[in-house]
Amino acid sequence: MSLIPPWLRPPRARERLASYHLRPDVLDAAAAMASDQRSDIYVVRLEAALTDSETVLRMMDGRHARVMGLLVLTSERIHFRSRRRTGPNFSVPLEEVRAIETYTRRGTGTVRVITPYGSLTVDQILGRQGEMLAADAQATIRGEPLPERDPLRLLAELRALRESGAISAAEFEIRKSAIWRGI
């Protein structure tokens, strides 16, 4: 039972995006990312850039070439879609990824995707989402199935988001109780 009354609790990503009838994989990735309603329209627009054969594994807000957008890991590529209509976008097939470097400092992360043609950097990623994307991308490249989400790891990630200020203490409690219900 939540301590916050339903009428006071802000709507969750799944609730906000329900009217758009998004693919389940896009909806799952959107619900897992640390963002608010400002990213919703960009999640909706992202679906048009996806092929039927690819599955969205993870997405997050980030900045590439000084422009904010969505960094998306799919089963086939790493894709950055700018919030600007003419902004910098990139799409790298996973077979062309040579390495992925990540680091997190002071609550924000950076991901560098190294390809045979150069490197692409996305920064201003909240919490440790960049590290999670890199781990999932490396597992996908190796052909390994993505591991089941360990509840203790989820709680640690959630705590990091709260400490970085990406989510409020109330949202932390809501998500924490959902994790405990799933055990």
C-alpha positions as CSV (number, residue, x, y, z in Angstrom):
1,M,0.0,0.0,0.0
2,S,1.4,3.4,-1.0
3,L,1.7,6.2,1.5
4,I,0.7,8.7,-1.2
5,P,-2.9,9.0,-2.2
6,P,-3.6,8.1,-5.9
7,W,-5.0,11.6,-6.6
8,L,-1.7,13.2,-5.4
9,R,0.7,10.7,-7.0
10,P,2.1,11.9,-10.4
11,P,1.2,9.5,-13.3
12,R,3.8,6.8,-14.1
13,A,5.3,6.5,-17.6
14,R,3.0,3.6,-18.5
15,E,-0.1,5.6,-17.5
16,R,1.1,8.7,-19.4
17,L,2.0,6.7,-22.6
18,A,-1.1,4.4,-22.6
19,S,-3.1,6.5,-25.0
20,Y,-0.4,6.3,-27.7
21,H,-0.7,2.4,-27.9
22,L,3.0,1.9,-28.2
23,R,4.7,-1.4,-28.8
24,P,5.3,-3.4,-25.5
25,D,9.1,-3.3,-25.8
26,V,9.0,0.5,-26.2
27,L,6.7,0.9,-23.3
28,D,8.8,-1.3,-21.1
29,A,12.0,0.6,-21.9
30,A,10.2,3.9,-21.4
31,A,8.9,2.8,-18.0
32,A,12.4,1.7,-16.9
33,M,14.2,4.9,-17.8
34,A,14.6,7.8,-15.3
35,S,12.6,10.6,-17.0
36,D,9.5,12.6,-16.7
37,Q,6.7,13.7,-19.0
38,R,9.0,16.0,-21.1
39,S,10.4,12.9,-22.8
40,D,7.1,11.3,-23.6
41,I,6.6,12.9,-27.0
42,Y,10.2,11.8,-28.1
43,V,9.4,8.2,-27.0
44,V,6.3,8.3,-29.2
45,R,8.3,9.7,-32.1
46,L,11.0,7.1,-31.7
47,E,8.6,4.2,-32.5
48,A,8.4,5.4,-36.1
49,A,12.2,5.0,-36.5
50,L,12.2,1.4,-35.4
51,T,12.0,-1.6,-37.7
52,D,9.6,-4.5,-37.0
53,S,12.5,-6.9,-36.5
54,E,14.2,-5.0,-33.7
55,T,13.3,-4.9,-30.0
56,V,14.0,-2.0,-27.7
57,L,16.1,-3.2,-24.8
58,R,16.9,0.1,-23.0
59,M,16.5,3.8,-23.6
60,M,17.5,7.0,-21.7
61,D,17.8,10.7,-22.1
62,G,21.2,12.0,-22.9
63,R,23.1,14.7,-24.9
64,H,25.1,14.2,-28.1
65,A,26.9,17.1,-29.8
66,R,25.3,19.5,-27.3
67,V,21.8,18.5,-28.2
68,M,19.5,16.5,-25.9
69,G,17.7,13.4,-27.2
70,L,17.1,9.7,-26.6
71,L,19.8,7.1,-26.6
72,V,18.3,3.7,-27.4
73,L,19.7,0.2,-27.4
74,T,17.8,-2.2,-29.6
75,S,18.5,-5.8,-30.5
76,E,20.1,-4.6,-33.7
77,R,21.7,-1.2,-33.0
78,I,22.5,1.7,-30.8
79,H,20.5,4.7,-31.9
80,F,20.5,8.4,-30.8
81,R,17.5,10.5,-31.8
82,S,17.8,14.2,-31.3
83,R,14.9,16.2,-29.8
84,R,15.5,18.7,-32.6
85,R,14.1,18.0,-36.1
86,T,17.5,18.7,-37.7
87,G,19.6,17.8,-34.8
88,P,22.5,15.3,-34.7
89,N,21.2,11.7,-34.9
90,F,23.2,8.5,-35.3
91,S,22.5,4.8,-35.6
92,V,25.3,2.2,-35.2
93,P,24.6,-1.5,-36.0
94,L,25.8,-3.7,-33.1
95,E,28.1,-5.6,-35.4
96,E,30.0,-2.3,-36.0
97,V,30.5,-1.5,-32.3
98,R,34.2,-2.2,-31.3
99,A,33.8,-1.1,-27.7
100,I,31.6,0.8,-25.3
101,E,33.2,2.9,-22.6
102,T,31.2,4.4,-19.7
103,Y,31.7,6.3,-16.6
104,T,29.6,8.0,-14.0
105,R,30.6,11.0,-11.9
106,R,28.4,13.1,-9.6
107,G,25.2,11.5,-10.6
108,T,25.6,11.8,-14.4
109,G,27.0,9.3,-16.8
110,T,28.8,9.3,-20.2
111,V,28.7,6.6,-22.9
112,R,31.3,6.5,-25.7
113,V,30.5,4.1,-28.6
114,I,33.6,3.2,-30.5
115,T,33.2,2.1,-34.2
116,P,35.7,1.6,-37.0
117,Y,34.7,5.1,-38.2
118,G,35.3,6.9,-35.0
119,S,33.6,7.4,-31.6
120,L,30.3,8.8,-30.6
121,T,29.8,10.3,-27.2
122,V,26.5,10.8,-25.2
123,D,26.7,12.5,-21.9
124,Q,24.4,14.0,-19.2
125,I,22.8,10.6,-18.6
126,L,21.1,10.4,-15.2
127,G,22.5,8.0,-12.7
128,R,24.0,4.7,-13.8
129,Q,21.8,4.2,-16.8
130,G,24.7,4.5,-19.2
131,E,26.6,1.7,-17.4
132,M,23.4,-0.5,-17.7
133,L,23.1,0.3,-21.4
134,A,26.8,-0.7,-22.0
135,A,26.4,-4.0,-20.0
136,D,23.2,-4.9,-22.0
137,A,24.8,-3.9,-25.3
138,Q,27.9,-6.1,-24.6
139,A,25.7,-9.0,-23.7
140,T,23.6,-8.6,-26.8
141,I,26.7,-8.3,-29.0
142,R,28.1,-11.6,-27.5
143,G,24.7,-13.2,-28.2
144,E,24.0,-13.8,-24.5
145,P,20.4,-13.5,-23.2
146,L,19.9,-10.5,-21.0
147,P,20.0,-11.6,-17.3
148,E,16.9,-11.5,-15.1
149,R,16.8,-8.3,-13.2
150,D,18.2,-8.9,-9.7
151,P,16.0,-7.2,-7.2
152,L,18.9,-6.1,-5.1
153,R,20.6,-4.5,-8.2
154,L,17.3,-2.8,-9.0
155,L,17.1,-1.4,-5.5
156,A,20.7,-0.1,-5.8
157,E,20.0,1.5,-9.1
158,L,16.8,3.1,-7.7
159,R,18.7,4.4,-4.7
160,A,21.3,6.0,-7.0
161,L,18.6,7.7,-8.9
162,R,17.1,9.1,-5.7
163,E,20.5,10.3,-4.4
164,S,21.3,12.0,-7.8
165,G,18.0,13.8,-7.6
166,A,16.6,12.2,-10.7
167,I,13.6,10.9,-8.8
168,S,11.9,12.2,-5.6
169,A,11.8,10.4,-2.3
170,A,8.1,9.7,-2.9
171,E,8.8,8.2,-6.3
172,F,11.6,6.1,-4.8
173,E,9.2,4.7,-2.2
174,I,6.6,3.9,-4.9
175,R,9.1,2.1,-7.1
176,K,10.7,0.3,-4.2
177,S,7.4,-1.1,-3.1
178,A,6.7,-2.3,-6.6
179,I,10.1,-4.2,-6.6
180,W,9.2,-5.8,-3.3
181,R,5.8,-6.9,-4.6
182,G,7.5,-8.6,-7.6
183,I,9.8,-10.8,-5.4
